Amino acid sequence: MNDRQALGQAGEAAAAQYLKERGYGILEKNFRCTVGEIDLIATKDDFLVFIEVKTRKAGSPVHPSLSVTARKQAKVRQVGEVYCSTHPRMVLQPRFDVISVEMGEGKEFVEHIENAF
């Protein structure tokens, strides 16, 4: 595993912990299908939440959330549609969130953007 992959995995773990502490139920981590992948799928209240996690080292000149481009948003929506079609009993309202994680010196800063796109 390279440094970039390790950073991404640490960010996803931090995001999952953040969500659990706020009452989200984590259904899937790194859900993959032929269309692509979603980092986290969770439930909260009446929502089925598809979450894209972006992680950067602290001090990075670009905020992590800015790397969720229109193309990435479309891909996440497509994967969300596949998930819903393969889980027909899941009748919650879908929502698409972004979690930005900045990692540094043993600490992480997590920012959660609900209904990001």
N, C-alpha and C positions, 0 to 999 in steps of 0.2 A: 504494500500500500504506500502510495506516495504522500507527501506533505499536504497536497491539495485535497486528496481524498480523506485523509485523517481530519483535516480542518472541517470539511463538510460533514463528516460523521459526528464530530464533536458538536457542531452547530445544530444538527438535527436532534441529537440527544438533549441538548439544552432547551430546544424548542419544545420537545415532547414533555420534558419535566415542567417547563413553564405552563404548558396547557393543562397538565394534570393538576397542578397546584391551583388552577382556576376553575376546576370542575369539569374539564373536558374529558370525554372518554375516548381513548385512542383505539381506533379499529384496525388501522393498517399503518405500517411503516414501509416506505419504498414500494408502494403498490405498482407492479409492472404489468403491462399488457402489450399487444402488438403495436399499439398507437404510441406508447411512451410510458412515462413514470410520473407518479405524484409522491412527494416526500412523505406527507402525513395525511391520513384521513381520520377525522374525529367526529364526535357528536357533542352537541351542547344545546340544551333546551330543545327547540323544534328544528334544529339545523343539522344537516350533514355537511361538514366543513372539509373542503379540500384545501390543503395548505402547502404552499410553495415556500421552502426555507432557503434563504440565501445567507451565507456566512462569509465574513471577511475578517482579516486581522485588524485589530484596533489601530486607528490612525490611517486607514486606507483612504485615499482621496475621493473615492466614489462610495456613496451610501449603498449598502447591499441591495436594498429594494429596487434601485434603479436598473438592476440587471434583469428584472422581470419584464421583458419586452413584450410588445403586442404579439409577436410570434410565440413566445413562451406561454403567454396567457391563453392563446388559442389552443395550444397543445394540451395545457392543463384542463381546459374545458372539454376537449375531446376525450381525454382519459377519464374525466369525471362522468361523461356520458356512458362510456364503456362500463365503468364501475356500477352506475345506476342500472344499466340494462342487465348486468349479470347478478344484481342483487335486487330483484323486483319487490321484495318485501320491505325494502328500505324506503319508506314513504316520507322521509323528512325533506324539508326545503333545502336544496343545495345552496352553498355559499362558498365563495372563493376568497381565501385570506392569504396574506403574505406575512411571514415572520422573518425579520432581519436580525442577525446575530453578529455582534462584533466581539471577537475573542482577543484577550490580551492579558498577560501577567496573571494567569490563574483566575481571572474573572471574565464574565461575559455580560454584555449588555444586550437585552432582548427587547425588540420592538415589534408589537403585533398590530398589523393593519387589517381590521375586520372588513369584509365585503370590499376587498381591494379592487376587484374587477368583476 
